[in-house]
Amino acid sequence: MNTPYTSDKKILQIIDILKSNKRIRFDSDFCEAIGVLRQTLSKIKNGEKHFTPLHIETVIKVFKVNANWIFGISDEIFLDEKFKLKNTKILEHKYPKTNKLRTNQPAKNEQTY
């Protein structure tokens, strides 16, 4: 299993946010909106695949997501005021904030085998 990219993690978070705000009901709604197969989403969740640049671009356009947030540069999730969250507890609860970005090098305190 591959380590998920920051962008993969963030887009998976977006799915949960969209569900909690009732903008989508199911993962399949998200898949249909961005043109990805449900099986592909499952493989992304399992770390076997990654979202492509086209998927990322489509998420940004369709759901008005801040590209800088997807890549871990900004804390602002949505670009459009009407989609901004009043309450981001879902993120704090389900996805504790980490500053660790995926790199090819292990962190100083990580062991390699």
C-alpha positions as CSV (number, residue, x, y, z in Angstrom):
1,M,0.0,0.0,0.0
2,N,1.3,3.4,-1.0
3,T,1.4,6.4,1.3
4,P,-1.5,8.7,0.3
5,Y,-0.6,12.1,-1.0
6,T,-1.8,15.2,0.8
7,S,-4.1,16.0,-2.1
8,D,-5.7,12.5,-1.7
9,K,-6.3,13.0,2.0
10,K,-7.8,16.4,1.5
11,I,-10.1,15.3,-1.3
12,L,-11.3,12.4,0.8
13,Q,-12.0,14.9,3.6
14,I,-14.0,17.0,1.1
15,I,-16.3,14.0,0.5
16,D,-17.1,13.9,4.2
17,I,-17.6,17.6,4.4
18,L,-19.9,17.6,1.4
19,K,-21.9,14.8,2.9
20,S,-22.2,16.6,6.3
21,N,-23.4,19.7,4.5
22,K,-25.9,17.6,2.5
23,R,-24.4,18.7,-0.9
24,I,-24.0,15.0,-1.7
25,R,-25.5,11.9,-0.1
26,F,-23.2,9.1,-1.2
27,D,-19.7,8.6,-2.4
28,S,-21.2,7.6,-5.7
29,D,-22.6,11.2,-6.0
30,F,-19.1,12.6,-5.7
31,C,-17.7,10.0,-8.2
32,E,-20.3,11.0,-10.7
33,A,-19.7,14.7,-10.3
34,I,-16.0,14.4,-10.9
35,G,-16.0,11.6,-13.4
36,V,-14.3,8.9,-11.4
37,L,-15.4,5.3,-11.1
38,R,-16.5,4.1,-7.7
39,Q,-13.9,1.3,-7.8
40,T,-11.2,3.9,-8.4
41,L,-12.3,5.8,-5.3
42,S,-12.1,2.6,-3.3
43,K,-8.5,2.1,-4.6
44,I,-7.6,5.7,-3.7
45,K,-9.0,5.2,-0.2
46,N,-6.9,2.0,0.1
47,G,-3.8,3.9,-1.1
48,E,-3.5,1.8,-4.3
49,K,-4.2,4.8,-6.6
50,H,-4.2,8.6,-6.5
51,F,-6.4,11.3,-7.7
52,T,-5.2,12.6,-11.1
53,P,-4.6,16.3,-11.9
54,L,-7.8,16.2,-13.9
55,H,-9.8,14.8,-10.9
56,I,-8.3,17.5,-8.7
57,E,-9.1,20.2,-11.2
58,T,-12.7,19.0,-11.5
59,V,-13.2,18.9,-7.7
60,I,-11.9,22.5,-7.6
61,K,-14.3,23.7,-10.3
62,V,-17.4,21.6,-9.4
63,F,-17.3,22.1,-5.6
64,K,-15.6,25.5,-5.5
65,V,-12.7,24.1,-3.4
66,N,-9.6,26.2,-2.8
67,A,-6.7,24.5,-4.6
68,N,-4.3,25.8,-2.0
69,W,-6.2,23.9,0.7
70,I,-6.1,20.7,-1.3
71,F,-2.3,21.0,-1.3
72,G,-2.0,21.9,2.4
73,I,-1.0,25.6,1.8
74,S,-4.2,27.3,3.1
75,D,-6.7,26.7,5.8
76,E,-9.6,28.1,3.7
77,I,-11.5,25.2,2.2
78,F,-14.0,26.7,-0.1
79,L,-13.7,29.7,-2.4
80,D,-17.3,30.6,-2.7
81,E,-18.8,32.4,0.4
82,K,-22.1,30.4,0.2
83,F,-20.2,27.1,0.5
84,K,-17.9,28.1,3.4
85,L,-18.5,26.1,6.5
86,K,-19.8,27.8,9.7
87,N,-18.6,24.8,11.7
88,T,-15.5,22.8,10.8
89,K,-15.8,20.4,13.8
90,I,-16.0,17.4,11.4
91,L,-12.5,18.2,10.2
92,E,-11.2,18.6,13.8
93,H,-12.8,15.4,14.9
94,K,-12.2,13.1,12.0
95,Y,-8.9,14.5,10.7
96,P,-6.6,15.9,13.4
97,K,-4.4,18.6,12.0
98,T,-0.9,17.4,11.0
99,N,1.9,19.3,9.4
100,K,3.5,16.2,7.9
101,L,3.5,16.2,4.2
102,R,4.3,13.2,2.0
103,T,7.9,13.1,0.9
104,N,10.2,10.5,-0.4
105,Q,12.4,10.9,2.6
106,P,11.5,9.4,6.0
107,A,11.2,11.9,8.8
108,K,14.2,12.2,11.1
109,N,12.5,10.2,13.9
110,E,11.1,7.5,11.5
111,Q,12.9,4.2,11.2
112,T,13.5,2.6,7.8
113,Y,13.6,-1.1,7.3
